[in-house]
Amino acid sequence: MKTSHDRIDTVVIGGSAGGFSTLKTLLAELPPSLPAVVLVTLHRGPTEVATLATLLARYSSLPTIDPEEGETLREGTVIFAPLDRHMLIGDGHVHLRRGPAENGFRPAIDPLFRSAAVYRPTRTVGVVLSGRLDDGASGLRAIWRVGGRALVQDPTDALAGEMPSAARRAVPDAQVGTASELAAMIAAMVGEKADRPAAAPQDIRTELTISALEASTMEMTESLGELSPYNCPDCNGVLWEIKDGELVRYRCHTGHAYSEDTLVESQLEALERSLEDSLRAQRGHASLLRRMAERSPSTKNRERLLARAEGYEEDSRLVEQALRRRAARQ
């Protein structure tokens, strides 16, 4: 008789924009007797209050759970990552970690998927749903590398097809389906005999250690790739370039991680913040110089201050033009 260790009994799902709608359909169509634990990471805004377990309970055929640290992995349940914590699979339980953001998110999809690749390699089905950019692509590739199954929502069925498309590029062998088709695929795969597991490659284990805040070191990050000329948009630390099959990714010593696409987006956001800070500072400086000129009893000093103010005002106009041009390109 097969035990849980030699059959597929774990489903990890990741989604972002449009993923909530897909989840409503997918969870409703899973069989209520599904002999697997389902773990879900969905990107959400930091100010959202209601938990996903609460929001999706009435749509799910399975009981929904907001986990605590150490939550036991139980078949026939759906466990949702909480706000501001990476949800990771451990040895039969869940870890919640406030590790560094990955692809601009915490919780992120890649850490959950990598933890499944380490602890339940051939027992896992990874599923990437609707979303922008490409969180989940590297994690799905990690599951595929260790012998797990890979499913991707059909980009034409997704509200935002970027994330499923990126996952397909990362794992060309992934099966593709609509929300309803994915539910049927999962139901068919769960319970199948799993291949004999092998130890996950060291690079997957290293990145999981970093996400879990488990005594990672600078040397561990350096072992993943080569030094790049880019800085981390979050902490300004140096970034290391990681070659992952066809994927190129980046990670800093603090642990922030980016795909190429998310690095571009994050750099642009940092640039916009910098330009806005510069505009505010130059306008404020020009205003202060004009006030000082008004109070100056010396004509010569007043003219000098006004000339400096005009220079900063001209610079602020140039920065404002740069911001307008950037907005027009979006």
KEKE-3310 file (N, C-alpha, C; in steps of 0.2 Angstrom, whole numbers, plus 5000, padded with zeros to 4 digits):
npx = (5004:5003:5012:5010:5022:5026:5017:5009:5005:5004:5000:5005:5001:5002:4998:4994:4989:4972:4972:4964:4951:4953:4956:4944:4936:4944:4946:4933:4930:4939:4939:4930:4936:4949:4965:4976:4987:4984:4993:4993:5000:4996:4998:4995:4989:4997:4988:4977:4964:4955:4957:4963:4958:4946:4940:4939:4933:4919:4919:4927:4929:4936:4941:4947:4962:4970:4986:4997:5013:5022:5011:5002:5004:4990:4981:4968:4965:4966:4979:4983:4995:4999:4998:5013:5022:5033:5027:5032:5036:5040:5046:5034:5026:5021:5031:5032:5039:5048:5056:5068:5060:5055:5055:5049:5039:5031:5021:5030:5029:5039:5048:5039:5037:5050:5053:5044:5050:5062:5057:5047:5049:5046:5033:5025:5014:5015:5008:5005:4996:4986:4994:5004:5021:5033:5035:5036:5040:5053:5052:5043:5051:5061:5053:5050:5063:5067:5059:5045:5028:5022:5010:5001:4991:4982:4987:4978:4967:4968:4967:4978:4991:5005:5012:5009:5014:5028:5031:5028:5039:5050:5047:5045:5039:5028:5011:4996:4981:4964:4955:4946:4950:4963:4959:4954:4965:4974:4966:4967:4981:4984:4987:4993:5007:5022:5038:5054:5062:5075:5089:5087:5095:5110:5109:5095:5092:5100:5095:5082:5086:5090:5078:5071:5077:5088:5101:5109:5123:5135:5144:5136:5127:5135:5139:5130:5130:5137:5146:5137:5135:5125:5114:5105:5088:5081:5089:5101:5112:5125:5121:5120:5122:5112:5112:5099:5095:5086:5083:5087:5092:5093:5101:5104:5116:5108:5097:5086:5077:5076:5069:5074:5064:5057:5067:5070:5057:5058:5069:5065:5055:5062:5070:5060:5056:5067:5069:5057:5060:5071:5065:5056:5066:5073:5064:5060:5072:5074:5064:5067:5079:5074:5066:5076:5082:5072:5073:5086:5096:5106:5109:5117:5119:5106:5103:5112:5107:5094:5098:5104:5092:5085:5092:5091:5077:5076:5083:5074:5063:5068:5069:5055:5051:5057:5050:5038:5040:5043:5031:5023:5028:5024)
npy = (4994:5011:5025:5042:5047:5042:5045:5058:5072:5085:5102:5117:5133:5149:5166:5182:5197:5196:5183:5180:5178:5167:5158:5156:5149:5138:5132:5129:5119:5108:5092:5088:5078:5078:5071:5078:5092:5109:5123:5141:5155:5172:5187:5202:5218:5229:5234:5227:5219:5208:5191:5179:5166:5168:5176:5167:5156:5152:5149:5138:5120:5114:5114:5130:5138:5150:5151:5147:5149:5134:5127:5112:5101:5096:5084:5088:5101:5119:5130:5147:5159:5172:5190:5199:5189:5176:5161:5145:5128:5115:5101:5093:5103:5121:5135:5152:5166:5182:5185:5193:5203:5196:5198:5210:5207:5201:5191:5180:5170:5162:5158:5149:5139:5134:5129:5118:5111:5107:5100:5092:5085:5076:5074:5085:5096:5110:5126:5140:5155:5168:5184:5199:5202:5191:5183:5167:5159:5155:5148:5138:5132:5126:5116:5108:5104:5095:5085:5086:5090:5102:5115:5127:5142:5145:5158:5165:5164:5170:5185:5193:5189:5189:5183:5168:5166:5169:5158:5147:5149:5147:5134:5124:5112:5112:5109:5116:5125:5131:5139:5129:5118:5116:5113:5100:5094:5094:5086:5074:5071:5071:5059:5050:5039:5044:5048:5041:5052:5063:5072:5090:5101:5111:5125:5128:5125:5134:5146:5144:5144:5157:5164:5160:5166:5159:5159:5163:5168:5180:5173:5163:5169:5174:5162:5158:5165:5177:5193:5208:5223:5230:5238:5235:5239:5240:5240:5246:5238:5228:5218:5200:5191:5178:5163:5153:5141:5146:5157:5173:5180:5190:5193:5201:5204:5206:5198:5202:5198:5197:5195:5198:5206:5211:5218:5228:5235:5238:5246:5257:5262:5266:5276:5285:5289:5295:5305:5313:5316:5324:5334:5340:5344:5353:5363:5367:5372:5383:5391:5394:5401:5412:5418:5421:5431:5441:5445:5450:5464:5468:5474:5468:5455:5451:5450:5440:5429:5428:5425:5412:5405:5406:5397:5385:5384:5383:5370:5362:5363:5356:5343:5341:5340:5328:5319:5320:5315:5302:5298:5299:5288:5277)
npz = (5000:4996:5004:5010:5006:4994:4984:4975:4984:4987:4983:4976:4974:4964:4962:4955:4949:4944:4949:4960:4955:4947:4956:4963:4954:4952:4965:4969:4960:4963:4970:4985:4992:4990:4991:4996:5002:4999:4995:4995:4988:4985:4978:4986:4991:5004:5013:5014:5023:5026:5027:5015:5017:5023:5013:5002:5007:5005:4992:4990:4989:4999:5016:5022:5027:5038:5041:5056:5063:5061:5057:5054:5040:5032:5023:5012:5014:5012:5012:5016:5011:5023:5024:5022:5025:5020:5015:5019:5015:5027:5036:5035:5040:5041:5038:5043:5037:5038:5027:5015:5002:4987:4970:4972:4981:4996:5004:4992:4977:4973:4984:4991:4981:4980:4992:4992:4982:4989:5000:4997:4984:4972:4975:4972:4964:4955:4952:4942:4941:4934:4932:4933:4927:4933:4944:4952:4941:4942:4953:4949:4939:4948:4955:4944:4940:4950:4948:4950:4946:4934:4931:4922:4920:4906:4896:4888:4895:4906:4917:4917:4908:4909:4919:4918:4905:4907:4916:4907:4898:4906:4910:4898:4897:4904:4908:4901:4905:4906:4920:4925:4919:4924:4937:4935:4930:4942:4951:4944:4944:4958:4970:4961:4959:4965:4958:4964:4976:4974:4982:4982:4971:4976:4974:4974:4987:4994:4990:4996:5010:5011:5009:5020:5031:5038:5044:5033:5023:5016:5008:5003:4995:4985:4980:4971:4959:4948:4950:4947:4938:4944:4956:4971:4970:4982:4994:4989:4989:4981:4967:4963:4948:4942:4933:4927:4920:4905:4912:4919:4934:4949:4964:4980:4994:5005:5002:4994:4979:4961:4946:4928:4922:4934:4940:4931:4932:4946:4946:4938:4946:4957:4951:4948:4961:4965:4956:4960:4973:4971:4964:4973:4983:4976:4973:4986:4990:4982:4985:4999:4997:4990:5000:5009:5002:5001:5014:5015:5019:5010:4994:4985:4990:4990:4976:4973:4980:4973:4960:4963:4967:4955:4947:4953:4951:4938:4936:4943:4934:4923:4929:4931:4918:4914:4922:4917:4904:4907:4912:4900:4893:4898)
capx = (5000:5007:5011:5010:5029:5027:5012:5008:5000:5005:4999:5007:4998:5004:4995:4994:4983:4968:4973:4959:4946:4954:4956:4937:4934:4948:4945:4926:4930:4943:4935:4930:4939:4956:4970:4982:4986:4985:4996:4992:5002:4993:5000:4990:4991:4999:4983:4971:4962:4952:4962:4961:4954:4940:4937:4938:4930:4913:4920:4931:4926:4940:4942:4952:4966:4975:4991:5001:5020:5022:5004:5003:5001:4985:4977:4961:4964:4969:4982:4985:5000:4997:5001:5020:5026:5034:5025:5037:5035:5045:5046:5027:5023:5022:5035:5030:5046:5048:5062:5068:5055:5057:5051:5045:5033:5031:5024:5031:5028:5045:5050:5035:5038:5057:5052:5041:5055:5067:5055:5042:5051:5042:5026:5022:5011:5016:5003:5006:4990:4986:4997:5009:5028:5035:5035:5033:5043:5059:5050:5040:5057:5064:5049:5051:5070:5067:5054:5038:5023:5021:5004:5001:4985:4982:4988:4972:4961:4970:4966:4985:4994:5012:5015:5009:5018:5034:5031:5029:5046:5054:5046:5042:5035:5022:5004:4992:4974:4960:4954:4942:4954:4968:4956:4953:4972:4976:4963:4969:4988:4985:4987:4997:5013:5028:5045:5059:5065:5083:5091:5087:5102:5112:5107:5088:5093:5103:5090:5077:5089:5090:5071:5069:5081:5091:5109:5113:5129:5137:5147:5131:5124:5140:5140:5124:5131:5143:5145:5134:5136:5119:5113:5098:5083:5078:5094:5107:5118:5127:5117:5124:5118:5111:5109:5094:5092:5085:5081:5093:5089:5098:5100:5109:5118:5102:5092:5081:5078:5073:5070:5076:5058:5055:5073:5069:5052:5060:5074:5061:5051:5067:5072:5055:5056:5073:5067:5052:5064:5075:5060:5054:5071:5075:5059:5061:5078:5073:5059:5071:5083:5070:5064:5082:5083:5068:5075:5092:5097:5111:5106:5122:5118:5099:5104:5116:5102:5089:5101:5104:5085:5083:5096:5087:5070:5077:5084:5067:5059:5071:5067:5048:5050:5059:5045:5032:5042:5043:5024:5021:5031:5021)
capy = (5000:5017:5030:5049:5049:5039:5048:5065:5074:5092:5106:5124:5138:5156:5170:5189:5201:5191:5176:5179:5176:5161:5153:5155:5144:5132:5129:5127:5113:5103:5087:5089:5073:5078:5068:5082:5098:5114:5129:5146:5162:5176:5194:5206:5225:5228:5237:5223:5217:5202:5186:5175:5160:5171:5178:5161:5150:5150:5146:5132:5114:5111:5119:5135:5139:5155:5147:5150:5146:5127:5124:5105:5100:5091:5083:5090:5108:5124:5135:5153:5164:5178:5196:5201:5184:5171:5154:5140:5121:5112:5094:5091:5109:5127:5141:5159:5170:5189:5186:5198:5203:5193:5201:5215:5205:5197:5184:5179:5164:5158:5154:5143:5134:5131:5125:5112:5107:5104:5095:5087:5086:5073:5074:5091:5099:5118:5129:5147:5158:5175:5189:5203:5201:5184:5179:5160:5156:5152:5142:5132:5128:5122:5110:5104:5102:5090:5079:5088:5092:5109:5117:5135:5144:5147:5165:5168:5163:5174:5192:5196:5183:5189:5178:5162:5166:5168:5151:5143:5150:5144:5126:5123:5105:5113:5108:5122:5124:5136:5137:5123:5112:5115:5109:5093:5091:5093:5080:5068:5070:5069:5052:5046:5037:5049:5045:5041:5058:5064:5078:5096:5104:5116:5132:5128:5124:5140:5152:5143:5146:5165:5166:5158:5169:5154:5160:5164:5172:5183:5168:5159:5173:5174:5155:5157:5168:5182:5200:5212:5230:5234:5239:5233:5245:5241:5242:5248:5233:5225:5212:5195:5188:5171:5160:5148:5139:5152:5163:5177:5183:5194:5193:5205:5200:5206:5193:5204:5194:5200:5193:5203:5210:5214:5222:5234:5238:5241:5252:5263:5265:5269:5282:5290:5291:5299:5312:5316:5319:5329:5340:5343:5347:5359:5368:5369:5376:5389:5395:5396:5406:5418:5421:5424:5437:5446:5448:5453:5471:5470:5473:5463:5448:5449:5448:5433:5424:5427:5421:5405:5403:5405:5392:5379:5383:5380:5363:5359:5362:5350:5337:5340:5338:5321:5315:5320:5311:5295:5296:5298:5282:5271)
capz = (5000:4995:5009:5007:5003:4987:4980:4974:4989:4988:4977:4978:4969:4965:4957:4957:4947:4941:4952:4964:4951:4945:4962:4965:4950:4953:4972:4969:4956:4966:4973:4992:4995:4987:4996:4996:5005:4994:4998:4990:4989:4981:4979:4989:4994:5011:5018:5014:5030:5026:5025:5009:5019:5024:5007:4998:5010:5002:4985:4991:4991:5004:5022:5021:5034:5039:5045:5061:5062:5063:5055:5051:5033:5032:5017:5011:5017:5008:5017:5012:5014:5026:5022:5024:5027:5015:5017:5016:5017:5031:5036:5038:5043:5038:5041:5040:5038:5036:5024:5010:4997:4981:4964:4974:4985:5002:5002:4985:4975:4972:4990:4993:4977:4981:4998:4990:4978:4993:5005:4994:4977:4967:4977:4972:4958:4955:4948:4941:4939:4931:4936:4930:4927:4932:4950:4951:4935:4944:4958:4945:4936:4953:4955:4938:4940:4955:4946:4952:4940:4932:4927:4920:4917:4899:4896:4885:4900:4912:4916:4916:4905:4909:4924:4915:4899:4909:4918:4901:4895:4911:4910:4892:4897:4909:4905:4901:4905:4909:4927:4926:4916:4929:4943:4933:4930:4948:4953:4941:4946:4965:4972:4957:4961:4964:4957:4970:4976:4975:4985:4978:4970:4981:4973:4976:4995:4996:4990:5002:5016:5011:5010:5027:5036:5042:5045:5027:5023:5010:5003:5000:4989:4980:4976:4966:4952:4947:4952:4941:4939:4946:4963:4973:4971:4989:4999:4986:4989:4975:4965:4959:4943:4943:4927:4929:4913:4901:4916:4922:4940:4952:4971:4984:5000:5010:5000:4989:4973:4956:4939:4924:4922:4940:4941:4927:4935:4952:4945:4936:4952:4961:4948:4949:4968:4966:4953:4964:4979:4968:4962:4980:4986:4972:4974:4993:4991:4978:4990:5005:4994:4989:5007:5012:4998:5004:5021:5015:5019:5005:4987:4981:4993:4988:4969:4973:4982:4968:4955:4964:4967:4948:4945:4956:4948:4931:4937:4944:4928:4919:4932:4930:4911:4914:4925:4912:4898:4909:4912:4894:4890:4902)
cpx = (5004:5006:5011:5017:5030:5021:5012:5003:5001:5004:5001:5005:5000:5000:4996:4988:4978:4968:4967:4953:4947:4954:4949:4934:4938:4947:4938:4926:4934:4938:4935:4934:4947:4961:4976:4981:4988:4987:4996:4996:4999:4995:4994:4993:4992:4994:4977:4970:4960:4957:4959:4957:4947:4936:4935:4934:4923:4913:4924:4928:4930:4940:4948:4955:4970:4980:4994:5008:5019:5015:5006:5000:4996:4981:4970:4960:4968:4972:4985:4990:4997:5001:5008:5024:5027:5031:5029:5035:5041:5044:5039:5023:5024:5027:5033:5036:5045:5055:5062:5063:5059:5052:5047:5039:5035:5024:5025:5030:5034:5048:5046:5036:5045:5057:5049:5046:5060:5063:5050:5043:5046:5034:5022:5019:5012:5011:5004:4999:4991:4990:5002:5016:5029:5037:5032:5037:5049:5057:5047:5046:5060:5060:5050:5058:5071:5062:5047:5034:5022:5015:5004:4994:4986:4982:4981:4966:4962:4969:4973:4989:5002:5015:5015:5013:5026:5036:5032:5036:5051:5054:5042:5037:5029:5016:5000:4985:4970:4959:4951:4946:4960:4965:4956:4960:4975:4973:4965:4976:4988:4983:4991:5004:5019:5034:5049:5062:5072:5083:5090:5094:5103:5109:5100:5088:5095:5098:5084:5080:5089:5083:5069:5073:5085:5099:5112:5118:5131:5140:5142:5128:5129:5141:5135:5126:5137:5141:5142:5136:5130:5118:5106:5094:5081:5083:5101:5113:5119:5123:5122:5119:5118:5108:5105:5091:5092:5084:5087:5089:5095:5096:5105:5110:5112:5097:5087:5083:5074:5074:5072:5070:5057:5061:5072:5063:5054:5065:5070:5057:5056:5069:5066:5055:5062:5072:5062:5055:5068:5071:5058:5060:5073:5070:5059:5067:5078:5069:5063:5075:5080:5067:5070:5083:5079:5070:5082:5093:5102:5108:5111:5120:5111:5099:5107:5111:5097:5092:5102:5097:5083:5086:5093:5080:5071:5079:5078:5063:5061:5069:5060:5047:5052:5054:5039:5034:5041:5035:5021:5023:5027:5014)
cpy = (5006:5022:5037:5051:5046:5040:5055:5068:5081:5096:5113:5128:5145:5160:5177:5192:5196:5184:5175:5176:5169:5156:5152:5149:5137:5128:5126:5120:5107:5098:5088:5084:5072:5076:5072:5089:5103:5120:5135:5152:5166:5183:5198:5213:5224:5231:5233:5220:5210:5197:5182:5169:5162:5173:5172:5155:5148:5148:5139:5126:5111:5116:5124:5137:5145:5152:5151:5146:5139:5123:5117:5105:5095:5090:5085:5097:5112:5129:5141:5157:5170:5184:5197:5196:5179:5165:5149:5133:5118:5105:5092:5097:5115:5132:5147:5163:5177:5190:5191:5197:5200:5195:5206:5213:5201:5196:5184:5172:5159:5154:5148:5137:5130:5127:5118:5107:5104:5099:5090:5087:5083:5072:5080:5093:5107:5121:5137:5150:5165:5179:5193:5200:5193:5180:5172:5156:5152:5146:5136:5128:5124:5116:5105:5100:5096:5084:5080:5089:5100:5111:5125:5136:5147:5155:5169:5168:5167:5182:5196:5190:5183:5184:5171:5161:5165:5161:5146:5143:5146:5136:5125:5116:5106:5112:5114:5121:5130:5134:5131:5117:5111:5111:5102:5090:5089:5087:5074:5066:5068:5062:5047:5044:5042:5045:5045:5048:5058:5071:5084:5099:5110:5123:5133:5129:5131:5146:5151:5146:5154:5167:5165:5161:5164:5154:5160:5169:5175:5178:5164:5162:5173:5167:5154:5160:5172:5189:5203:5219:5234:5234:5237:5239:5246:5243:5245:5244:5230:5219:5207:5192:5181:5168:5154:5145:5145:5158:5166:5181:5186:5193:5197:5201:5200:5201:5195:5200:5197:5195:5199:5208:5214:5219:5229:5238:5242:5247:5258:5266:5269:5276:5287:5293:5296:5306:5316:5319:5325:5335:5343:5347:5353:5365:5371:5374:5383:5393:5398:5402:5413:5422:5425:5431:5443:5449:5451:5460:5473:5469:5467:5456:5446:5447:5441:5428:5422:5423:5414:5402:5401:5399:5385:5378:5381:5372:5359:5358:5357:5343:5335:5337:5330:5317:5315:5315:5304:5293:5295:5291:5276:5269)
cpz = (5000:5001:5006:5004:4996:4982:4980:4979:4991:4982:4980:4972:4970:4960:4959:4954:4943:4944:4956:4961:4949:4950:4964:4961:4952:4960:4972:4965:4958:4970:4981:4996:4993:4992:4995:5000:4999:4998:4993:4992:4983:4983:4981:4991:5001:5016:5018:5021:5030:5024:5019:5011:5020:5017:5002:5001:5007:4995:4985:4993:4997:5010:5020:5028:5033:5044:5051:5060:5065:5061:5052:5044:5033:5025:5017:5014:5012:5013:5013:5015:5017:5023:5025:5027:5021:5018:5014:5019:5021:5031:5040:5041:5039:5042:5038:5042:5035:5032:5019:5005:4991:4975:4967:4979:4991:5005:4994:4984:4975:4978:4992:4988:4978:4987:4997:4986:4983:4998:5002:4986:4972:4969:4976:4965:4959:4950:4948:4938:4936:4936:4931:4931:4928:4939:4949:4945:4938:4949:4954:4942:4942:4954:4950:4938:4945:4954:4948:4945:4940:4928:4927:4918:4910:4899:4893:4890:4906:4911:4915:4914:4906:4913:4921:4909:4902:4912:4913:4898:4900:4911:4904:4892:4901:4905:4906:4901:4907:4917:4929:4924:4921:4935:4941:4933:4937:4951:4950:4943:4954:4966:4967:4961:4960:4963:4964:4970:4977:4979:4980:4977:4975:4980:4975:4984:4997:4996:4995:5008:5017:5013:5017:5033:5041:5041:5038:5027:5016:5005:5000:4994:4984:4976:4971:4959:4952:4948:4946:4943:4941:4953:4965:4974:4978:4994:4996:4987:4982:4973:4961:4954:4943:4936:4929:4923:4908:4905:4918:4928:4943:4960:4975:4990:5005:5008:4995:4983:4968:4950:4935:4924:4928:4942:4937:4930:4942:4951:4942:4942:4957:4958:4949:4956:4969:4962:4957:4970:4977:4967:4968:4983:4983:4973:4981:4994:4988:4982:4996:5002:4993:4995:5010:5008:5000:5010:5021:5015:5013:4998:4984:4984:4990:4980:4968:4975:4977:4962:4956:4964:4960:4945:4947:4953:4941:4931:4938:4938:4923:4922:4931:4923:4911:4917:4920:4906:4900:4909:4905:4890:4893:4898)
residu = (MET:LYS:THR:SER:HIS:ASP:ARG:ILE:ASP:THR:VAL:VAL:ILE:GLY:GLY:SER:ALA:GLY:GLY:PHE:SER:THR:LEU:LYS:THR:LEU:LEU:ALA:GLU:LEU:PRO:PRO:SER:LEU:PRO:ALA:VAL:VAL:LEU:VAL:THR:LEU:HIS:ARG:GLY:PRO:THR:GLU:VAL:ALA:THR:LEU:ALA:THR:LEU:LEU:ALA:ARG:TYR:SER:SER:LEU:PRO:THR:ILE:ASP:PRO:GLU:GLU:GLY:GLU:THR:LEU:ARG:GLU:GLY:THR:VAL:ILE:PHE:ALA:PRO:LEU:ASP:ARG:HIS:MET:LEU:ILE:GLY:ASP:GLY:HIS:VAL:HIS:LEU:ARG:ARG:GLY:PRO:ALA:GLU:ASN:GLY:PHE:ARG:PRO:ALA:ILE:ASP:PRO:LEU:PHE:ARG:SER:ALA:ALA:VAL:TYR:ARG:PRO:THR:ARG:THR:VAL:GLY:VAL:VAL:LEU:SER:GLY:ARG:LEU:ASP:ASP:GLY:ALA:SER:GLY:LEU:ARG:ALA:ILE:TRP:ARG:VAL:GLY:GLY:ARG:ALA:LEU:VAL:GLN:ASP:PRO:THR:ASP:ALA:LEU:ALA:GLY:GLU:MET:PRO:SER:ALA:ALA:ARG:ARG:ALA:VAL:PRO:ASP:ALA:GLN:VAL:GLY:THR:ALA:SER:GLU:LEU:ALA:ALA:MET:ILE:ALA:ALA:MET:VAL:GLY:GLU:LYS:ALA:ASP:ARG:PRO:ALA:ALA:ALA:PRO:GLN:ASP:ILE:ARG:THR:GLU:LEU:THR:ILE:SER:ALA:LEU:GLU:ALA:SER:THR:MET:GLU:MET:THR:GLU:SER:LEU:GLY:GLU:LEU:SER:PRO:TYR:ASN:CYS:PRO:ASP:CYS:ASN:GLY:VAL:LEU:TRP:GLU:ILE:LYS:ASP:GLY:GLU:LEU:VAL:ARG:TYR:ARG:CYS:HIS:THR:GLY:HIS:ALA:TYR:SER:GLU:ASP:THR:LEU:VAL:GLU:SER:GLN:LEU:GLU:ALA:LEU:GLU:ARG:SER:LEU:GLU:ASP:SER:LEU:ARG:ALA:GLN:ARG:GLY:HIS:ALA:SER:LEU:LEU:ARG:ARG:MET:ALA:GLU:ARG:SER:PRO:SER:THR:LYS:ASN:ARG:GLU:ARG:LEU:LEU:ALA:ARG:ALA:GLU:GLY:TYR:GLU:GLU:ASP:SER:ARG:LEU:VAL:GLU:GLN:ALA:LEU:ARG:ARG:ARG:ALA:ALA:ARG:GLN)
# end
